[in-house]
Amino acid sequence: MAKSSFFNAKIKGMSITLGENKCNIEDEPFYYNHDEAFLGRLKKTVGFGTRYVASKGTTTCDLCLDAAKRLLNETNTSVNDIDAIIFITQTPDYYMPGNAHIIHEKLNFPKETSALDVELGCSGFVYGLWLSYMMVSAGLNKVLLLTGDTLSKSANPKDRTEYPLFCDAGAATIIEKSKNSSPSYFILKSDGSGVNHMLQPAGAYRQPSSEETRKEVADKDGNIRSQENIYMNGFEIFNFTLTEQPPLLQDILKLSNKNKDEIDYFLFHQGNKYIVDTISKSALLPKEKVPVIFPDFGNQNSAAIPGTICATLSDKIRSPINVVIQGFGIGLSWGACQLILDDITILSPQVYCGDNDE
């Protein structure tokens, strides 16, 4: 278990851009078998509602680029002020080069700005913050952290289990050096034995794309997918969440020497409403301290936590607030941090409007 404490870094600002197509579960009867009663149960438990899906030609880079442009402009930050770009995604524009270098070119960053990609999913924002805080602690002044995915492109639209979960989104966060920042605490964990619980089996180099891997097959529940579509073992993922997340919450509170009453908001990855509610109930957390945005946005994957902050806290940070952030998912990987949000620019979620380079 990796534990870290930082004393000279803070979040300066945050933004998120959503895929341009708003989808409403009521308008997609295929996903609830045309059964209104079943739909009611899905909305109450899982939290199905609306989500945003990127168009065919819109990529993760497009969404994060838009979020970055808006955030840099709103915070009056020049590309010359950014020392490093970290891009975290499972859905890059290309196998090579990485998305961070595409952003580097699109925004005309100087050669002195380093750029790197990290392949992580729903834990990616916490891991990205940890890397950014380490970079700042090592001497950098500002880091641009980009987290985003367009997993609707990896799921099969005929898969009732996976496809209606995912929202395509890209988030931008600026982390900067601060002499007067409050301590920040991180815990990170991984379990490679859970690799098969959530994966896209084919299409890369281990099992290259072929006619066979593109063949669609129905599972025992009637969900249709190919080996090139994302697969998730819902039971195992839920069990992992229930087993690992409440203890992680206790661990991060212990590390930061905080109790639950001192935390203003608990910001969990929005896998679905049921998962967030279950963690909250297990930890006996007050509902008003646990924002749930899945019914309005779906699962934004690596952008889910900044998405939650942008959707719920943009008008609430008038004084410093204590937060606990937890991300968990593919790998298996999970992590938490406790930090203070203060003097921060938070932009409300915005739907992508297409290429605005002109």
C-alpha positions in Angstrom: 0.0 0.0 0.0 1.5 3.3 -1.1 1.0 6.1 1.4 2.1 9.7 0.7 1.8 13.1 2.3 2.3 16.4 0.5 2.7 19.9 2.0 3.3 22.3 -0.9 0.7 21.5 -3.6 -2.9 22.3 -4.2 -5.6 22.2 -6.9 -5.9 25.5 -8.7 -8.9 24.7 -11.0 -11.1 22.1 -12.6 -13.4 21.7 -15.6 -15.2 19.0 -17.6 -16.6 18.6 -21.1 -19.3 16.0 -21.9 -20.0 14.1 -25.1 -22.4 16.1 -27.3 -25.3 13.6 -27.5 -27.6 13.5 -24.4 -29.3 10.1 -24.0 -32.3 9.5 -21.7 -33.0 6.0 -20.5 -36.7 6.4 -21.0 -36.1 6.9 -24.7 -34.1 3.6 -25.0 -36.6 0.9 -24.2 -34.2 -1.8 -25.4 -32.2 -1.4 -22.2 -35.2 -2.1 -19.9 -36.9 -4.7 -22.1 -39.8 -2.3 -22.8 -40.9 -2.9 -19.2 -41.9 0.3 -17.4 -41.9 -1.4 -14.0 -38.4 -2.8 -14.6 -37.3 0.7 -15.7 -38.6 2.1 -12.4 -36.6 -0.4 -10.4 -33.4 0.3 -12.5 -33.8 4.1 -11.9 -34.3 3.6 -8.2 -31.4 1.2 -7.6 -28.8 1.5 -10.3 -29.8 5.1 -11.0 -30.2 5.1 -14.7 -31.3 8.4 -16.1 -29.3 10.6 -18.5 -25.8 10.3 -19.9 -23.8 12.0 -22.6 -22.3 10.1 -25.5 -19.7 11.4 -27.9 -20.3 11.4 -31.7 -18.5 9.0 -33.9 -15.7 11.5 -34.8 -15.3 12.9 -31.3 -12.4 11.5 -29.3 -11.2 11.6 -25.7 -8.6 14.1 -26.8 -11.3 16.4 -28.2 -13.2 16.4 -24.9 -10.1 17.0 -22.7 -8.8 19.6 -25.1 -12.0 21.6 -24.8 -11.9 21.3 -21.0 -8.3 22.4 -20.9 -8.9 25.4 -23.1 -11.7 26.6 -20.9 -9.8 26.1 -17.7 -6.6 27.7 -18.9 -8.6 30.7 -20.1 -10.7 31.0 -16.9 -7.7 30.8 -14.6 -5.5 33.1 -16.8 -2.9 30.4 -17.1 -0.6 30.4 -20.0 0.8 27.2 -21.6 4.2 28.6 -20.7 3.2 28.3 -17.0 2.6 24.5 -17.3 5.6 22.4 -16.6 4.0 19.0 -17.3 1.0 17.4 -18.9 -0.4 14.1 -17.6 -3.1 12.4 -19.6 -5.0 9.5 -18.1 -7.3 7.5 -20.3 -8.2 4.0 -21.5 -9.4 5.2 -24.8 -6.5 7.1 -26.5 -6.8 8.6 -30.0 -4.0 6.3 -31.2 -1.9 3.4 -30.0 1.0 5.8 -30.4 1.7 8.6 -29.8 0.0 9.3 -26.5 -2.8 11.8 -26.0 -0.6 14.1 -23.9 1.6 14.8 -26.9 -1.4 15.5 -29.0 -2.5 18.1 -26.5 1.0 19.4 -26.4 0.8 20.1 -30.1 -2.8 21.4 -30.2 -2.2 24.0 -27.5 1.4 24.9 -28.7 3.1 24.1 -25.4 6.8 24.9 -25.3 9.5 22.2 -25.6 10.2 22.6 -21.9 6.8 21.1 -21.0 7.0 17.4 -20.5 4.1 15.1 -21.5 3.1 11.6 -20.6 0.2 9.2 -20.7 -1.1 6.8 -18.0 -3.5 4.0 -18.8 -5.9 3.8 -15.9 -9.7 3.9 -15.6 -12.0 4.8 -12.7 -9.1 5.2 -10.2 -7.2 7.4 -12.6 -8.1 10.8 -11.2 -6.7 9.9 -7.7 -3.6 8.4 -9.2 -3.2 11.4 -11.5 -3.5 13.8 -8.5 -0.8 11.7 -6.7 1.5 11.9 -9.6 0.9 15.7 -10.0 1.4 16.4 -6.4 4.7 14.4 -6.5 5.9 16.4 -9.5 5.1 19.7 -7.8 6.8 18.5 -4.6 9.8 17.6 -6.8 10.2 21.2 -8.0 7.6 21.8 -10.8 5.3 24.9 -10.5 2.2 23.7 -12.4 0.9 20.4 -13.8 -2.1 20.0 -16.2 -3.9 16.8 -15.4 -6.3 15.5 -18.0 -8.6 12.5 -17.3 -11.1 11.2 -19.7 -12.7 8.3 -21.6 -15.1 7.6 -24.4 -16.0 4.1 -23.3 -19.3 4.2 -25.2 -17.1 3.4 -28.2 -15.7 0.2 -26.4 -19.1 -1.1 -25.2 -21.5 -2.9 -27.5 -24.9 -1.0 -28.0 -26.5 -4.5 -27.8 -25.1 -5.1 -24.3 -27.8 -4.1 -21.9 -25.5 -4.5 -18.9 -22.6 -2.3 -20.0 -23.6 0.2 -22.7 -26.2 2.3 -20.8 -23.7 2.9 -17.9 -21.1 4.9 -19.7 -20.9 8.7 -20.2 -18.1 10.1 -22.4 -16.3 13.0 -20.8 -13.0 14.7 -20.5 -11.8 16.7 -17.5 -8.9 19.1 -16.9 -7.3 19.9 -13.5 -4.5 22.3 -12.7 -2.3 21.4 -9.8 0.2 24.1 -8.6 2.9 24.8 -6.0 1.6 26.6 -3.0 3.7 27.6 0.0 0.7 28.0 2.3 -1.2 24.9 1.2 -2.7 22.5 3.8 -1.3 18.9 4.0 -2.7 16.4 1.5 -2.7 12.6 2.0 -2.9 9.7 -0.4 -3.3 6.0 -0.3 -3.0 3.8 -3.4 -3.6 0.1 -3.9 -3.7 -2.5 -6.7 -4.7 -6.1 -7.2 -3.7 -7.7 -10.5 -5.6 -10.9 -9.7 -8.7 -9.0 -10.7 -7.6 -8.3 -14.3 -10.2 -10.5 -15.8 -13.1 -8.9 -13.9 -13.1 -5.9 -16.2 -11.3 -5.9 -19.5 -11.5 -5.5 -23.3 -10.1 -9.0 -24.3 -9.2 -8.4 -27.9 -8.1 -5.8 -30.3 -4.6 -5.0 -29.0 -1.3 -6.9 -29.4 -2.0 -9.9 -27.1 -5.0 -10.8 -29.2 -5.1 -8.7 -32.4 -8.3 -7.7 -34.1 -9.6 -10.3 -36.5 -12.8 -11.5 -38.0 -13.1 -13.9 -35.1 -12.6 -11.3 -32.4 -15.2 -9.1 -34.0 -17.8 -11.8 -34.0 -20.8 -10.9 -31.7 -22.0 -13.5 -29.2 -24.9 -13.5 -26.8 -24.2 -14.4 -23.1 -26.5 -16.3 -20.9 -28.5 -13.1 -20.1 -28.9 -12.2 -23.7 -26.3 -9.4 -23.7 -24.5 -9.3 -27.0 -20.8 -8.3 -27.3 -17.7 -9.3 -29.2 -14.2 -9.9 -27.8 -13.3 -6.4 -28.8 -16.0 -4.9 -26.5 -15.5 -4.1 -22.9 -16.6 -6.8 -20.4 -17.3 -6.3 -16.7 -18.1 -9.0 -14.2 -20.7 -7.0 -12.2 -20.8 -9.3 -9.2 -17.0 -9.4 -8.8 -16.7 -5.6 -9.2 -19.5 -5.0 -6.7 -17.9 -7.4 -4.3 -14.5 -5.7 -4.7 -16.1 -2.3 -4.1 -18.0 -3.4 -1.0 -14.9 -5.3 0.4 -12.2 -2.7 -0.2 -13.7 0.8 -0.3 -15.1 1.1 3.3 -11.7 0.0 4.8 -9.9 2.4 2.5 -12.0 5.3 3.7 -11.1 4.4 7.3 -7.4 4.2 6.3 -7.3 7.7 4.7 -9.1 9.2 7.6 -6.6 7.6 10.0 -3.6 8.8 7.8 -4.9 12.3 7.7 -5.8 12.3 11.4 -9.4 13.3 10.6 -12.8 11.9 11.7 -15.9 11.7 9.5 -17.4 14.8 11.1 -14.5 17.0 10.0 -15.0 16.1 6.3 -17.4 18.3 4.4 -17.8 16.1 1.3 -17.0 12.5 0.4 -16.4 12.3 -3.4 -16.7 8.8 -4.7 -16.3 7.4 -8.2 -19.7 7.3 -9.8 -19.8 3.7 -11.0 -23.6 3.8 -10.4 -25.9 5.0 -7.8 -26.2 1.7 -6.0 -22.4 1.5 -5.5 -22.2 5.0 -4.1 -25.2 4.4 -1.8 -23.8 1.1 -0.5 -20.4 2.6 0.4 -22.1 5.5 2.1 -24.4 3.3 4.1 -21.6 1.0 5.1 -19.6 3.9 6.4 -22.6 5.6 8.0 -22.1 8.8 6.0 -24.7 11.5 5.9 -26.4 11.7 2.5 -25.9 15.4 2.3 -22.1 14.9 2.4 -22.1 12.3 -0.5 -23.0 13.8 -3.9 -24.5 11.4 -6.4 -24.5 12.5 -10.0 -24.8 9.1 -11.8 -28.5 9.6 -12.6 -27.7 12.9 -14.4 -24.4 12.0 -16.1 -23.8 8.2 -16.0 -20.4 6.7 -15.3 -17.8 9.2 -16.5 -14.9 6.8 -15.8 -11.6 8.6 -15.1 -13.5 11.9 -15.3 -16.2 11.0 -12.8 -14.7 12.6 -9.7 -13.9 16.0 -11.3 -17.3 15.6 -13.0 -18.9 15.3 -9.5 -17.0 18.3 -8.2 -17.9 20.4 -11.2 -21.5 19.4 -11.1 -22.1 19.9 -7.4 -19.5 22.1 -5.8 -19.0 25.0 -8.2 -21.2 27.3 -6.2 -20.3 25.9 -2.7 -16.6 26.6 -2.1 -16.8 30.0 -0.4 -14.3 29.0 2.3 -11.9 26.0 2.6 -13.5 22.6 2.6 -12.2 19.2 3.7 -12.9 16.5 1.2 -12.1 12.8 0.8 -11.8 11.5 -2.7 -12.0 7.8 -3.7 -11.6 6.2 -7.1 -11.8 2.5 -7.9 -12.0 0.2 -10.9 -10.2 -1.6 -13.6 -6.9 -3.3 -12.8 -8.1 -3.8 -10.1 -6.9 -0.4 -8.7 -8.1 1.9 -6.1 -7.0 5.0 -4.2 -8.1 7.7 -1.9 -6.9 11.2 -0.9 -7.8 13.7 1.8 -7.2 17.3 0.9 -8.6 20.8 1.2 -10.2 22.7 -1.6 -9.6 26.4 -1.3 -9.3 29.3 -3.6 -10.2 27.1 -6.6 -11.8 27.8 -9.9 -14.5 25.2 -10.7 -16.3 25.4 -14.0 -19.8 23.9 -14.5 -20.0 20.9 -16.9 -20.3 21.9 -20.5 -21.4 19.8 -23.5 -18.9 19.5 -26.3 -19.8 21.8 -29.3 -17.3 20.5 -31.8 -13.9 21.7 -33.0 -13.6 25.3 -31.9 -10.0 25.8 -33.1 -11.2 28.2 -35.8 
